[in-house]
């Protein structure tokens, strides 16, 4: 599965950005798609994820500010980020999971989000 992410960039605190990630090449239905982020010197952490049935999970730090959505027909996931804070600065990675008899995880190349104060 190939994940192509886009939409990162530089924004001032309080601003908004929208990330997109399109998946292609999957032989199986993609069960879950989402976004993780990794700041310098820190581990990669879940930001938000969504299942094919639209069940969502958010990190506590982004609840109320970020919204994840998904277009199943296009195998595309979106992350609308609002009220951005400098602490949101990180490389954001798109993630996809397929589940058959085995769980497979796939990662995009990462897109930089920088929030200036």
N, C-alpha and C positions, 0 to 999 in steps of 0.2 A: 504494500500500500504506500503510495506517495502522498505526502501531505505538503501542500503549498500554502504558506502563510503570507499575509500581507497586512499593511495598515499601521505598522509601528511608526515611531517618530518622536519628535521633541515637542513638548507642550508645556505651557505654564501651569502652575498649580491652580486647581479649580477648573481646568479645561477638560475637554473630552477627546477621546480617540475611539475608533472602531477597528477591531482586528477581525480579519476573515481567514478562514482556513478551508481549503477545498481538498477533499480526499479523492484519489483515483486509483484504479487498479485492484480494487478489492474483489475477491471471488465470493466473499461472504458478506452478509449484512453487518454493518458496523454497529455494534451494540452501544458504544459510548464514545463521545467526542468531548474534548475539553481543552483547557489551557492550564499550563503550569508556568511558574516563573522562577527565575534564579537570579538573585542579586550577587554582586561580587563577594566572594568569601562565604557565601551561604549555600544551603542545600536547595535543591529544586522542590518547590512546594506547589500543591494544588491551588489554583485560583478558582476555577469553576468547571463543572462538567455537566453534561446533559445526555440522557439516554435517548434511544430511538422513540421511546414513549413519552418524551419530554419531562422526565423526572430530572430535577436539577439539584446540584450541590454547590454551595459557595463557601469559600473561606470566610471566617468571621470578619476578617479585616476588610473585605470588599462588599459585604452584604449591604444592600441599600444604595450602593454606588455603581456596581457592575451588573450587567444583565447578559446572560448567555442565551442564545437561541440557535435553532438548527433548521436547515432546510433538508429534509431527508431525500427528497427527489434529486437534489444537487450534491448530496453528501458534503454539505458545507456547514460549518459552524461559525458563529459570529460572537464576538465579545464587545459589547458596548460599554465603554468605561467612561464614567462621569465623575465629577468632583475629584479629579485626580490629585494625588498628594505626592510630594517628593519620595515618600516611602514606597510608592508604587514603581519606582524606577527599577528596571530589571530587564533581562532577556526573557521574552515570553515564548513558550514552546507549545505548539499544537500537539495534541495527543489523540490517538484513536485506538479503540480496542475492539477486536472481534472475538467472539466466543463460539467455538464449536465443541469439539471434544477437548480442545486446548485453548487457552487464553493467549492471544497474541496482542502485544502492545507496539504501537508505531509512533514515531516522533517526527515532527517537522524540524526545519533547520533553525528555527528561532528568529524572533524579530525583536529589535531593541525598542524599548519604551523608556524615554527619559522625561521626567517631570521636573521642571526647574521651579525654584522657590521665588 
